[in-house]
Amino acid sequence: MNIGDVLKAKPSATVVTIGPEAGVRELIALLAEHNVGALIVSGDGDRVEGIVSERDVVRHLHHDGTVVHNTVGAIMTSVVETCAPDTDLDALMKTMTDRRIRHVPVVDDGRLVGIISIGDVVKHRIDQLEFERDQLDSYVHQT
């Protein structure tokens, strides 16, 4: 199973991005509007310049109560773990667990093509296990 399969199963292929010059207030509004936990930072919508999450806002809020007056570029994570569509799902789950990250941009030939959240991974894994259970149940009860 690879990440491309998980992307295909998502209800929407849309990746919400925000420019590094945008304000943190705009970031918070977009996170709430799209009901997501992170946005890809990209000036052109294709190239990953960073990632910014709810955690980034909270961590900066703890240190600086005026974080809402900053730009996204000031609080984003600029070294981003990415994966390709052909990345093995189990390998990405291990990376996400080991690095304690919840969102991974999917990049193909240098271009942003999707984003995988830990929720996407868990949902896909549960769906896979339910399918296997149903197949076994069907096999056992057909005799």
Secondary structure as UniProt FT lines:
FT   HELIX           3..9
FT   STRAND          17..18
FT   TURN            20..21
FT   HELIX           24..34
FT   STRAND          38..41
FT   STRAND          50..53
FT   HELIX           54..63
FT   TURN            65..66
FT   HELIX           67..69
FT   HELIX           72..75
FT   TURN            85..86
FT   HELIX           89..99
FT   STRAND          103..108
FT   TURN            109..110
FT   STRAND          111..117
FT   HELIX           118..141
//
